[in-house]
Amino acid sequence: MERFRREDENQTVADTSLSSLKTEYGFTFVETGMVLSILVFFLPALFFAAFTVEKQIREAFGKTRMHLDYLSFSAWIERDIQKGVYFQEEDDILYIHSPDGNVIRYHLRDRNLIRSVQARGENRFRGTTIVLKDVYYAIFLPDIKGVGLDVGLQNWYAHQEFATYFSARTQSGQPW
């Protein structure tokens, strides 16, 4: 009888191993703990990676938008400077005097770069056009040959700075 008893004990010990649990359904406490510990480590890493990728995509879109806005603005100011014959800067406002007597003004107000025109013979500027948004600084550096421009743009996701020199159109008989 003793011999049978030892076989029963060995069988009982063998049944409590992990191999016998494969036939049962559900999770054991050890498996549940392993899954939860994996989730505790991988979910924050996944959220951090997703947040980083989303931030980089927004920054790229923000920079692209600012770059396209600046290209559109540069077409405006380049055309005006090429028409101009005299350039003047007073109190961070650029005045472009054209040969037909019109004066074009570029100034910064409420993070917008605004273009206005004073027609010949009038005493006030008319026609307010916002040519560039999200501007946090604009520096105009006029000289006899053109205008240097340093502009800083900033939106919710990115910032960029542009430094450009626009030269005036030369005419015969002028010293430059």
MIKE-952420 format. One record per residue: residue number from 1; residue in three letters; x, y, z of N, C-alpha, C, O in turn. Coordinates in Angstrom, 1 decimal, always signed. Layout:
<rs>
(r NUM 'ALA' (X Y Z) (X Y Z) (X Y Z) (X Y Z))
...
</rs>
This chain:
<rs>
(r 1 'MET' (+0.8 -1.2 +0.0) (+0.0 +0.0 +0.0) (+0.9 +1.3 +0.0) (+0.5 +2.3 -0.6))
(r 2 'GLU' (+2.0 +1.2 +0.6) (+2.9 +2.3 +0.7) (+3.4 +2.6 -0.7) (+3.6 +3.8 -1.0))
(r 3 'ARG' (+3.5 +1.7 -1.5) (+4.0 +1.9 -2.8) (+3.0 +2.7 -3.6) (+3.3 +3.6 -4.4))
(r 4 'PHE' (+1.7 +2.4 -3.5) (+0.6 +3.2 -4.2) (+0.5 +4.6 -3.6) (+0.3 +5.6 -4.4))
(r 5 'ARG' (+0.8 +4.8 -2.4) (+0.7 +6.1 -1.8) (+1.8 +7.0 -2.4) (+1.4 +8.2 -2.7))
(r 6 'ARG' (+3.0 +6.6 -2.6) (+4.0 +7.4 -3.1) (+3.7 +7.8 -4.6) (+4.0 +8.9 -5.0))
(r 7 'GLU' (+3.1 +6.9 -5.3) (+2.7 +7.2 -6.7) (+1.7 +8.2 -6.7) (+1.7 +9.1 -7.6))
(r 8 'ASP' (+0.7 +8.2 -5.8) (-0.3 +9.2 -5.7) (+0.3 +10.5 -5.4) (-0.2 +11.6 -5.9))
(r 9 'GLU' (+1.2 +10.6 -4.5) (+1.9 +11.8 -4.1) (+2.6 +12.4 -5.3) (+2.6 +13.6 -5.5))
(r 10 'ASN' (+3.4 +11.6 -6.0) (+4.1 +12.0 -7.2) (+3.2 +12.6 -8.2) (+3.4 +13.6 -8.9))
(r 11 'GLN' (+2.0 +11.9 -8.4) (+1.1 +12.4 -9.4) (+0.5 +13.7 -9.0) (+0.2 +14.6 -9.8))
(r 12 'THR' (+0.2 +13.9 -7.7) (-0.3 +15.2 -7.2) (+0.7 +16.3 -7.4) (+0.3 +17.4 -7.8))
(r 13 'VAL' (+1.9 +16.1 -7.2) (+3.0 +17.1 -7.4) (+3.1 +17.4 -8.9) (+3.3 +18.5 -9.2))
(r 14 'ALA' (+3.0 +16.4 -9.7) (+3.1 +16.6 -11.1) (+1.9 +17.4 -11.7) (+2.0 +18.2 -12.6))
(r 15 'ASP' (+0.7 +17.2 -11.1) (-0.5 +17.9 -11.5) (-0.5 +19.4 -11.2) (-1.2 +20.2 -11.8))
(r 16 'THR' (+0.3 +19.8 -10.2) (+0.3 +21.2 -9.8) (+1.3 +22.1 -10.6) (+1.5 +23.3 -10.4))
(r 17 'SER' (+2.0 +21.5 -11.5) (+3.0 +22.2 -12.3) (+2.3 +23.1 -13.4) (+1.1 +22.9 -13.6))
(r 18 'LEU' (+3.0 +23.9 -14.0) (+2.4 +24.8 -15.0) (+1.9 +24.1 -16.3) (+1.0 +24.6 -17.0))
(r 19 'SER' (+2.5 +22.9 -16.5) (+2.1 +22.2 -17.7) (+0.6 +21.7 -17.6) (-0.1 +21.5 -18.6))
(r 20 'SER' (+0.2 +21.4 -16.4) (-1.2 +21.0 -16.3) (-2.2 +22.1 -16.4) (-3.4 +21.9 -16.6))
(r 21 'LEU' (-1.7 +23.4 -16.2) (-2.6 +24.5 -16.3) (-3.0 +24.9 -17.8) (-3.9 +25.7 -18.0))
(r 22 'LYS' (-2.3 +24.3 -18.7) (-2.5 +24.6 -20.1) (-3.9 +24.2 -20.6) (-4.5 +24.7 -21.5))
(r 23 'THR' (-4.4 +23.2 -19.9) (-5.7 +22.7 -20.3) (-6.9 +23.5 -19.7) (-8.0 +23.4 -20.1))
(r 24 'GLU' (-6.6 +24.3 -18.7) (-7.6 +25.1 -18.1) (-7.8 +26.5 -18.8) (-6.8 +26.9 -19.4))
(r 25 'TYR' (-8.9 +27.1 -18.7) (-9.2 +28.3 -19.3) (-9.0 +29.5 -18.3) (-9.2 +29.3 -17.1))
(r 26 'GLY' (-8.6 +30.7 -18.8) (-8.4 +31.8 -17.9) (-7.0 +32.1 -17.6) (-6.1 +31.3 -18.0))
(r 27 'PHE' (-6.7 +33.2 -16.9) (-5.4 +33.6 -16.5) (-5.1 +33.2 -15.1) (-6.0 +33.3 -14.2))
(r 28 'THR' (-3.9 +32.9 -14.8) (-3.5 +32.7 -13.4) (-3.1 +34.1 -12.9) (-2.9 +35.1 -13.7))
(r 29 'PHE' (-2.8 +34.2 -11.6) (-2.4 +35.4 -11.0) (-1.0 +35.8 -11.6) (-0.7 +37.0 -11.7))
(r 30 'VAL' (-0.2 +34.9 -11.8) (+1.2 +35.2 -12.3) (+1.1 +35.8 -13.8) (+1.7 +36.7 -14.1))
(r 31 'GLU' (+0.2 +35.2 -14.6) (+0.1 +35.6 -16.0) (-0.6 +37.0 -16.0) (-0.1 +37.9 -16.7))
(r 32 'THR' (-1.6 +37.2 -15.1) (-2.2 +38.6 -15.0) (-1.2 +39.6 -14.6) (-1.2 +40.7 -15.1))
(r 33 'GLY' (-0.4 +39.3 -13.6) (+0.6 +40.2 -13.1) (+1.7 +40.5 -14.2) (+2.1 +41.7 -14.3))
(r 34 'MET' (+2.0 +39.6 -15.0) (+3.0 +39.8 -16.1) (+2.4 +40.7 -17.1) (+3.0 +41.6 -17.6))
(r 35 'VAL' (+1.1 +40.5 -17.5) (+0.5 +41.3 -18.5) (+0.3 +42.7 -18.0) (+0.6 +43.7 -18.8))
(r 36 'LEU' (-0.1 +42.9 -16.8) (-0.2 +44.3 -16.2) (+1.1 +45.0 -16.1) (+1.2 +46.2 -16.4))
(r 37 'SER' (+2.2 +44.3 -15.7) (+3.5 +44.9 -15.7) (+4.0 +45.3 -17.1) (+4.6 +46.4 -17.2))
(r 38 'ILE' (+3.7 +44.5 -18.1) (+4.1 +44.9 -19.4) (+3.3 +46.1 -19.9) (+3.8 +47.0 -20.5))
(r 39 'LEU' (+2.0 +46.2 -19.6) (+1.2 +47.3 -19.9) (+1.7 +48.6 -19.2) (+1.7 +49.7 -19.8))
(r 40 'VAL' (+2.1 +48.5 -17.9) (+2.6 +49.6 -17.2) (+3.8 +50.2 -17.8) (+4.0 +51.4 -17.8))
(r 41 'PHE' (+4.6 +49.4 -18.4) (+5.9 +49.9 -19.1) (+5.7 +50.3 -20.5) (+6.3 +51.3 -20.9))
(r 42 'PHE' (+4.8 +49.6 -21.3) (+4.7 +49.9 -22.7) (+3.7 +51.0 -23.0) (+3.9 +51.7 -24.0))
(r 43 'LEU' (+2.6 +51.1 -22.3) (+1.6 +52.1 -22.6) (+2.2 +53.6 -22.5) (+2.0 +54.4 -23.4))
(r 44 'PRO' (+2.9 +53.9 -21.4) (+3.5 +55.3 -21.4) (+4.5 +55.5 -22.5) (+4.5 +56.6 -23.1))
(r 45 'ALA' (+5.3 +54.5 -22.8) (+6.2 +54.6 -23.9) (+5.5 +54.8 -25.3) (+5.9 +55.6 -26.1))
(r 46 'LEU' (+4.4 +54.1 -25.5) (+3.6 +54.3 -26.7) (+3.0 +55.7 -26.8) (+3.0 +56.3 -27.8))
(r 47 'PHE' (+2.4 +56.2 -25.7) (+1.9 +57.5 -25.7) (+2.9 +58.6 -25.9) (+2.7 +59.5 -26.6))
(r 48 'PHE' (+4.1 +58.4 -25.3) (+5.2 +59.3 -25.5) (+5.6 +59.4 -26.9) (+5.9 +60.4 -27.5))
(r 49 'ALA' (+5.8 +58.2 -27.5) (+6.2 +58.1 -29.0) (+5.1 +58.8 -29.9) (+5.5 +59.5 -30.8))
(r 50 'ALA' (+3.8 +58.5 -29.6) (+2.8 +59.1 -30.4) (+2.7 +60.6 -30.2) (+2.6 +61.4 -31.2))
(r 51 'PHE' (+2.9 +61.1 -29.0) (+3.0 +62.5 -28.7) (+4.1 +63.2 -29.5) (+4.0 +64.3 -30.0))
(r 52 'THR' (+5.3 +62.6 -29.4) (+6.5 +63.1 -30.1) (+6.3 +63.2 -31.6) (+6.6 +64.2 -32.2))
(r 53 'VAL' (+5.7 +62.2 -32.2) (+5.5 +62.2 -33.6) (+4.5 +63.2 -34.0) (+4.6 +64.0 -35.0))
(r 54 'GLU' (+3.4 +63.3 -33.2) (+2.4 +64.4 -33.5) (+3.0 +65.8 -33.4) (+2.6 +66.6 -34.2))
(r 55 'LYS' (+3.8 +66.0 -32.4) (+4.4 +67.3 -32.2) (+5.3 +67.7 -33.4) (+5.3 +68.8 -33.8))
(r 56 'GLN' (+6.1 +66.7 -33.9) (+7.0 +66.9 -35.0) (+6.2 +67.2 -36.3) (+6.6 +68.1 -37.1))
(r 57 'ILE' (+5.1 +66.5 -36.4) (+4.2 +66.8 -37.6) (+3.6 +68.2 -37.6) (+3.6 +68.9 -38.6))
(r 58 'ARG' (+3.1 +68.6 -36.4) (+2.5 +69.9 -36.2) (+3.6 +71.0 -36.5) (+3.3 +72.0 -37.1))
(r 59 'GLU' (+4.8 +70.8 -36.0) (+5.9 +71.7 -36.2) (+6.2 +71.8 -37.6) (+6.5 +72.9 -38.1))
(r 60 'ALA' (+6.3 +70.7 -38.3) (+6.6 +70.7 -39.8) (+5.5 +71.5 -40.6) (+5.8 +72.3 -41.4))
(r 61 'PHE' (+4.2 +71.2 -40.2) (+3.1 +71.9 -40.9) (+3.2 +73.4 -40.6) (+2.9 +74.3 -41.4))
(r 62 'GLY' (+3.5 +73.8 -39.3) (+3.5 +75.2 -38.9) (+4.7 +75.9 -39.6) (+4.5 +77.0 -40.1))
(r 63 'LYS' (+5.8 +75.3 -39.8) (+6.9 +75.9 -40.5) (+6.6 +76.0 -42.0) (+6.9 +77.0 -42.6))
(r 64 'THR' (+6.0 +75.0 -42.5) (+5.6 +75.1 -43.9) (+4.6 +76.2 -44.2) (+4.7 +77.0 -45.2))
(r 65 'ARG' (+3.6 +76.4 -43.3) (+2.7 +77.4 -43.5) (+3.3 +78.8 -43.4) (+3.0 +79.7 -44.1))
(r 66 'MET' (+4.2 +79.0 -42.4) (+4.9 +80.2 -42.2) (+5.8 +80.5 -43.4) (+5.9 +81.7 -43.9))
(r 67 'HIS' (+6.4 +79.5 -43.9) (+7.3 +79.7 -45.1) (+6.5 +80.1 -46.3) (+6.9 +81.1 -47.1))
(r 68 'LEU' (+5.3 +79.5 -46.5) (+4.5 +79.9 -47.7) (+3.9 +81.3 -47.5) (+3.8 +82.0 -48.5))
(r 69 'ASP' (+3.5 +81.6 -46.3) (+3.0 +83.0 -46.0) (+4.1 +84.0 -46.3) (+3.9 +85.1 -46.9))
(r 70 'TYR' (+5.4 +83.7 -45.9) (+6.5 +84.6 -46.1) (+6.7 +84.8 -47.6) (+7.0 +85.9 -48.1))
(r 71 'LEU' (+6.7 +83.7 -48.4) (+6.9 +83.8 -49.8) (+5.8 +84.6 -50.5) (+6.1 +85.4 -51.4))
(r 72 'SER' (+4.6 +84.5 -50.0) (+3.5 +85.4 -50.5) (+3.8 +86.8 -50.2) (+3.6 +87.7 -51.1))
(r 73 'PHE' (+4.1 +87.1 -49.0) (+4.5 +88.5 -48.6) (+5.7 +89.0 -49.3) (+5.7 +90.2 -49.8))
(r 74 'SER' (+6.7 +88.2 -49.6) (+7.9 +88.7 -50.3) (+7.5 +89.1 -51.7) (+8.2 +90.0 -52.2))
(r 75 'ALA' (+6.6 +88.5 -52.3) (+6.2 +88.9 -53.6) (+5.5 +90.3 -53.6) (+5.8 +91.1 -54.5))
(r 76 'TRP' (+4.7 +90.6 -52.6) (+4.1 +91.9 -52.4) (+5.2 +93.0 -52.3) (+5.3 +94.0 -53.0))
(r 77 'ILE' (+6.1 +92.8 -51.3) (+7.1 +93.8 -51.0) (+8.1 +94.0 -52.0) (+8.6 +95.1 -52.3))
(r 78 'GLU' (+8.5 +92.9 -52.7) (+9.4 +93.0 -53.8) (+8.9 +93.8 -54.9) (+9.6 +94.6 -55.5))
(r 79 'ARG' (+7.6 +93.6 -55.3) (+7.0 +94.4 -56.3) (+7.0 +95.9 -56.0) (+7.3 +96.7 -56.8))
(r 80 'ASP' (+6.6 +96.2 -54.7) (+6.6 +97.6 -54.3) (+7.9 +98.2 -54.2) (+8.1 +99.4 -54.6))
(r 81 'ILE' (+9.0 +97.5 -53.8) (+10.3 +98.0 -53.7) (+10.9 +98.3 -55.1) (+11.6 +99.3 -55.4))
(r 82 'GLN' (+10.6 +97.4 -56.0) (+11.0 +97.6 -57.4) (+10.4 +98.8 -58.1) (+11.0 +99.4 -59.0))
(r 83 'LYS' (+9.2 +99.1 -57.7) (+8.5 +100.3 -58.2) (+9.0 +101.6 -57.5) (+8.9 +102.7 -58.1))
(r 84 'GLY' (+9.6 +101.4 -56.3) (+10.0 +102.6 -55.5) (+11.2 +103.3 -55.9) (+12.1 +102.7 -56.6))
(r 85 'VAL' (+11.3 +104.6 -55.6) (+12.5 +105.4 -55.9) (+13.2 +105.9 -54.7) (+14.4 +106.2 -54.7))
(r 86 'TYR' (+12.4 +105.9 -53.6) (+13.0 +106.4 -52.3) (+12.4 +105.6 -51.2) (+11.2 +105.4 -51.1))
(r 87 'PHE' (+13.3 +105.2 -50.2) (+12.8 +104.4 -49.1) (+13.2 +105.0 -47.8) (+14.2 +105.6 -47.7))
(r 88 'GLN' (+12.2 +105.0 -46.9) (+12.4 +105.7 -45.6) (+11.8 +104.8 -44.5) (+10.8 +104.1 -44.7))
(r 89 'GLU' (+12.5 +104.8 -43.4) (+12.0 +104.0 -42.2) (+12.0 +105.0 -41.0) (+13.0 +105.6 -40.7))
(r 90 'GLU' (+10.8 +105.1 -40.4) (+10.6 +105.9 -39.2) (+9.7 +105.1 -38.2) (+8.6 +104.6 -38.6))
(r 91 'ASP' (+10.2 +105.0 -37.0) (+9.5 +104.3 -35.9) (+9.0 +102.9 -36.4) (+7.9 +102.5 -36.2))
(r 92 'ASP' (+9.9 +102.1 -37.0) (+9.6 +100.7 -37.4) (+8.5 +100.7 -38.5) (+7.9 +99.7 -38.6))
(r 93 'ILE' (+8.4 +101.8 -39.2) (+7.4 +101.8 -40.3) (+8.2 +102.1 -41.6) (+9.0 +103.0 -41.6))
(r 94 'LEU' (+8.0 +101.3 -42.6) (+8.7 +101.5 -43.9) (+7.8 +102.2 -44.9) (+6.6 +101.9 -45.1))
(r 95 'TYR' (+8.3 +103.3 -45.4) (+7.7 +104.1 -46.4) (+8.4 +103.9 -47.8) (+9.6 +104.1 -47.8))
(r 96 'ILE' (+7.6 +103.6 -48.8) (+8.2 +103.4 -50.1) (+7.5 +104.5 -51.0) (+6.3 +104.5 -51.2))
(r 97 'HIS' (+8.4 +105.4 -51.5) (+7.9 +106.4 -52.4) (+8.0 +106.0 -53.9) (+9.1 +105.6 -54.3))
(r 98 'SER' (+6.9 +106.0 -54.6) (+7.0 +105.6 -56.0) (+7.1 +106.8 -56.9) (+6.8 +107.9 -56.5))
(r 99 'PRO' (+7.5 +106.6 -58.2) (+7.7 +107.8 -59.1) (+6.3 +108.5 -59.4) (+6.4 +109.6 -59.8))
(r 100 'ASP' (+5.2 +107.8 -59.3) (+3.9 +108.4 -59.6) (+3.4 +109.3 -58.4) (+2.3 +109.8 -58.5))
(r 101 'GLY' (+4.1 +109.3 -57.3) (+3.7 +110.2 -56.2) (+3.0 +109.4 -55.1) (+2.7 +110.0 -54.0))
(r 102 'ASN' (+2.7 +108.1 -55.3) (+2.1 +107.3 -54.2) (+3.1 +106.9 -53.2) (+4.3 +106.8 -53.5))
(r 103 'VAL' (+2.7 +106.8 -51.9) (+3.5 +106.3 -50.9) (+2.9 +105.1 -50.3) (+1.7 +105.0 -49.9))
(r 104 'ILE' (+3.7 +104.0 -50.2) (+3.3 +102.7 -49.7) (+3.9 +102.6 -48.3) (+5.1 +102.8 -48.1))
(r 105 'ARG' (+3.1 +102.2 -47.3) (+3.5 +102.0 -46.0) (+3.4 +100.6 -45.5) (+2.3 +100.0 -45.7))
(r 106 'TYR' (+4.4 +100.1 -44.9) (+4.4 +98.7 -44.3) (+4.7 +98.9 -42.8) (+5.7 +99.5 -42.4))
(r 107 'HIS' (+3.8 +98.5 -41.9) (+4.0 +98.6 -40.5) (+3.4 +97.4 -39.8) (+2.5 +96.7 -40.2))
(r 108 'LEU' (+3.9 +97.2 -38.6) (+3.5 +96.0 -37.7) (+2.5 +96.5 -36.7) (+2.8 +97.4 -35.9))
(r 109 'ARG' (+1.4 +95.8 -36.6) (+0.3 +96.1 -35.7) (-0.4 +94.8 -35.3) (-0.9 +94.1 -36.2))
(r 110 'ASP' (-0.4 +94.5 -34.0) (-1.1 +93.4 -33.5) (-0.7 +92.1 -34.2) (-1.5 +91.3 -34.6))
(r 111 'ARG' (+0.6 +91.9 -34.3) (+1.3 +90.7 -34.9) (+0.9 +90.5 -36.3) (+1.0 +89.4 -36.9))
(r 112 'ASN' (+0.5 +91.6 -37.0) (+0.2 +91.6 -38.4) (+1.0 +92.6 -39.1) (+1.1 +93.7 -38.6))
(r 113 'LEU' (+1.6 +92.3 -40.3) (+2.3 +93.2 -41.1) (+1.3 +93.8 -42.1) (+0.7 +93.0 -42.9))
(r 114 'ILE' (+1.1 +95.1 -42.0) (+0.0 +95.7 -42.8) (+0.6 +96.6 -43.9) (+1.6 +97.3 -43.6))
(r 115 'ARG' (-0.1 +96.6 -45.0) (+0.3 +97.5 -46.2) (-0.8 +98.5 -46.4) (-2.0 +98.1 -46.5))
(r 116 'SER' (-0.5 +99.7 -46.5) (-1.4 +100.8 -46.8) (-0.8 +101.7 -47.9) (+0.4 +101.8 -48.0))
(r 117 'VAL' (-1.7 +102.4 -48.6) (-1.3 +103.2 -49.7) (-1.8 +104.6 -49.5) (-3.0 +104.8 -49.2))
(r 118 'GLN' (-1.0 +105.6 -49.7) (-1.4 +107.0 -49.7) (-1.3 +107.5 -51.1) (-0.2 +107.6 -51.7))
(r 119 'ALA' (-2.4 +107.8 -51.8) (-2.4 +108.2 -53.2) (-1.8 +109.7 -53.3) (-1.8 +110.4 -52.3))
(r 120 'ARG' (-1.4 +110.0 -54.4) (-0.8 +111.4 -54.7) (-1.8 +112.4 -54.4) (-3.0 +112.4 -54.8))
(r 121 'GLY' (-1.4 +113.4 -53.6) (-2.3 +114.5 -53.3) (-3.2 +114.3 -52.1) (-3.9 +115.2 -51.6))
(r 122 'GLU' (-3.2 +113.1 -51.5) (-4.1 +112.8 -50.3) (-3.2 +113.0 -49.1) (-2.0 +112.9 -49.1))
(r 123 'ASN' (-3.8 +113.2 -48.0) (-3.1 +113.3 -46.7) (-3.2 +112.2 -45.8) (-2.7 +112.3 -44.6))
(r 124 'ARG' (-3.9 +111.1 -46.1) (-4.0 +109.9 -45.3) (-3.9 +108.7 -46.1) (-4.1 +108.6 -47.3))
(r 125 'PHE' (-3.5 +107.6 -45.4) (-3.3 +106.3 -46.0) (-4.7 +105.6 -46.1) (-5.5 +105.7 -45.1))
(r 126 'ARG' (-4.9 +104.9 -47.2) (-6.1 +104.1 -47.4) (-5.8 +102.7 -47.8) (-4.7 +102.4 -48.2))
(r 127 'GLY' (-6.7 +101.8 -47.6) (-6.6 +100.5 -48.1) (-5.7 +99.6 -47.2) (-4.5 +99.5 -47.5))
(r 128 'THR' (-6.2 +99.2 -46.1) (-5.4 +98.3 -45.2) (-5.4 +96.9 -45.7) (-6.5 +96.3 -45.8))
(r 129 'THR' (-4.3 +96.3 -45.9) (-4.1 +95.0 -46.4) (-3.2 +94.2 -45.4) (-2.0 +94.6 -45.3))
(r 130 'ILE' (-3.6 +93.2 -44.8) (-2.8 +92.3 -44.0) (-2.0 +91.4 -44.9) (-2.6 +90.5 -45.6))
(r 131 'VAL' (-0.7 +91.6 -45.0) (+0.1 +90.9 -46.0) (+0.9 +89.7 -45.3) (+1.4 +88.8 -45.9))
(r 132 'LEU' (+1.0 +89.8 -43.9) (+1.7 +88.7 -43.2) (+1.2 +88.6 -41.8) (+1.1 +89.7 -41.1))
(r 133 'LYS' (+0.8 +87.4 -41.3) (+0.3 +87.2 -40.0) (+1.4 +86.5 -39.1) (+2.4 +86.0 -39.6))
(r 134 'ASP' (+1.1 +86.5 -37.8) (+2.0 +85.8 -36.8) (+3.4 +86.4 -36.8) (+4.3 +85.7 -36.6))
(r 135 'VAL' (+3.5 +87.7 -37.0) (+4.8 +88.4 -37.0) (+5.1 +88.9 -35.6) (+4.3 +89.6 -35.0))
(r 136 'TYR' (+6.2 +88.5 -35.0) (+6.5 +89.0 -33.7) (+7.6 +90.1 -33.7) (+7.8 +90.8 -32.7))
(r 137 'TYR' (+8.3 +90.2 -34.8) (+9.2 +91.4 -35.1) (+9.4 +91.6 -36.5) (+9.4 +90.6 -37.3))
(r 138 'ALA' (+9.6 +92.8 -36.9) (+9.9 +93.2 -38.3) (+10.8 +94.4 -38.3) (+10.5 +95.4 -37.7))
(r 139 'ILE' (+12.0 +94.2 -38.9) (+13.0 +95.3 -38.9) (+13.2 +95.6 -40.4) (+13.6 +94.8 -41.2))
(r 140 'PHE' (+13.0 +96.9 -40.7) (+13.3 +97.4 -42.1) (+14.6 +98.2 -42.1) (+14.8 +99.1 -41.3))
(r 141 'LEU' (+15.5 +97.9 -43.1) (+16.7 +98.6 -43.2) (+16.9 +99.1 -44.6) (+17.5 +98.5 -45.4))
(r 142 'PRO' (+16.3 +100.3 -44.8) (+16.4 +100.9 -46.2) (+17.7 +101.5 -46.4) (+18.4 +102.1 -45.5))
(r 143 'ASP' (+18.2 +101.5 -47.7) (+19.3 +102.2 -48.2) (+19.0 +102.7 -49.6) (+17.9 +102.6 -50.0))
(r 144 'ILE' (+20.0 +103.3 -50.2) (+19.7 +103.9 -51.5) (+19.4 +102.9 -52.6) (+18.8 +103.2 -53.6))
(r 145 'LYS' (+19.9 +101.6 -52.4) (+19.7 +100.6 -53.5) (+18.5 +99.6 -53.2) (+18.2 +98.9 -54.1))
(r 146 'GLY' (+18.0 +99.7 -52.0) (+16.9 +98.8 -51.7) (+16.6 +98.8 -50.3) (+16.8 +99.7 -49.5))
(r 147 'VAL' (+16.0 +97.6 -49.8) (+15.6 +97.5 -48.4) (+15.9 +96.1 -47.9) (+15.6 +95.1 -48.5))
(r 148 'GLY' (+16.6 +96.1 -46.8) (+16.9 +94.9 -46.0) (+15.7 +94.6 -45.1) (+15.2 +95.6 -44.5))
(r 149 'LEU' (+15.4 +93.4 -45.0) (+14.2 +93.0 -44.2) (+14.5 +91.9 -43.3) (+15.0 +90.8 -43.7))
(r 150 'ASP' (+14.2 +92.0 -42.0) (+14.4 +90.9 -41.0) (+13.1 +90.7 -40.3) (+12.6 +91.6 -39.6))
(r 151 'VAL' (+12.5 +89.5 -40.5) (+11.1 +89.2 -40.0) (+11.2 +87.9 -39.2) (+11.8 +86.9 -39.6))
(r 152 'GLY' (+10.5 +88.0 -38.0) (+10.4 +86.8 -37.2) (+8.9 +86.4 -37.1) (+8.0 +87.2 -36.8))
(r 153 'LEU' (+8.6 +85.1 -37.4) (+7.3 +84.6 -37.4) (+7.2 +83.6 -36.3) (+8.1 +82.8 -36.1))
(r 154 'GLN' (+6.0 +83.5 -35.7) (+5.8 +82.5 -34.6) (+4.3 +82.2 -34.5) (+3.5 +83.1 -34.4))
(r 155 'ASN' (+4.0 +80.9 -34.6) (+2.6 +80.5 -34.4) (+2.6 +79.5 -33.2) (+3.6 +79.4 -32.5))
(r 156 'TRP' (+1.5 +78.8 -33.0) (+1.4 +77.9 -31.9) (+2.4 +76.7 -31.9) (+2.8 +76.2 -30.8))
(r 157 'TYR' (+2.9 +76.4 -33.1) (+3.7 +75.1 -33.2) (+5.1 +75.4 -33.5) (+6.0 +74.5 -33.3))
(r 158 'ALA' (+5.5 +76.5 -34.1) (+6.9 +76.7 -34.6) (+7.2 +78.2 -34.7) (+6.3 +79.0 -34.6))
(r 159 'HIS' (+8.4 +78.5 -35.0) (+8.9 +79.8 -35.2) (+10.0 +79.8 -36.3) (+10.7 +78.8 -36.4))
(r 160 'GLN' (+10.0 +80.9 -37.1) (+11.0 +81.0 -38.1) (+11.4 +82.4 -38.2) (+10.6 +83.4 -38.0))
(r 161 'GLU' (+12.7 +82.7 -38.7) (+13.2 +84.0 -38.9) (+13.7 +84.1 -40.3) (+14.3 +83.2 -40.8))
(r 162 'PHE' (+13.4 +85.2 -41.0) (+13.8 +85.4 -42.4) (+14.5 +86.7 -42.5) (+14.1 +87.7 -41.9))
(r 163 'ALA' (+15.6 +86.7 -43.2) (+16.4 +87.9 -43.4) (+16.6 +88.0 -44.9) (+17.2 +87.1 -45.5))
(r 164 'THR' (+16.1 +89.0 -45.6) (+16.2 +89.1 -47.0) (+16.5 +90.6 -47.4) (+16.2 +91.5 -46.6))
(r 165 'TYR' (+17.2 +90.7 -48.5) (+17.4 +92.1 -49.1) (+16.7 +92.2 -50.4) (+17.0 +91.3 -51.3))
(r 166 'PHE' (+15.9 +93.2 -50.6) (+15.2 +93.4 -51.8) (+15.8 +94.7 -52.5) (+15.9 +95.7 -51.9))
(r 167 'SER' (+16.3 +94.5 -53.7) (+17.0 +95.7 -54.3) (+15.9 +96.4 -55.3) (+15.1 +95.7 -55.8))
(r 168 'ALA' (+16.1 +97.7 -55.4) (+15.2 +98.5 -56.2) (+15.7 +98.3 -57.7) (+16.8 +97.9 -58.0))
(r 169 'ARG' (+14.8 +98.6 -58.6) (+15.1 +98.5 -60.0) (+15.9 +99.7 -60.4) (+15.6 +100.9 -60.0))
(r 170 'THR' (+17.0 +99.5 -61.0) (+17.9 +100.6 -61.4) (+17.4 +101.2 -62.7) (+16.9 +100.5 -63.6))
(r 171 'GLN' (+17.6 +102.5 -62.9) (+17.3 +103.2 -64.1) (+18.5 +103.9 -64.6) (+19.5 +104.2 -63.8))
(r 172 'SER' (+18.6 +104.2 -65.9) (+19.8 +104.8 -66.5) (+19.9 +106.2 -65.9) (+18.9 +106.9 -65.7))
(r 173 'GLY' (+21.1 +106.7 -65.7) (+21.4 +108.0 -65.2) (+21.5 +108.0 -63.7) (+21.9 +109.1 -63.1))
(r 174 'GLN' (+21.2 +107.0 -63.0) (+21.3 +107.0 -61.5) (+22.7 +106.4 -61.2) (+23.3 +105.6 -61.9))
(r 175 'PRO' (+23.3 +106.9 -60.1) (+24.7 +106.6 -59.8) (+24.9 +105.1 -59.5) (+26.1 +104.7 -59.6))
(r 176 'TRP' (+23.9 +104.4 -59.1) (+24.2 +103.0 -58.7) (+24.0 +102.1 -59.9) (+24.1 +100.9 -59.9))
</rs>
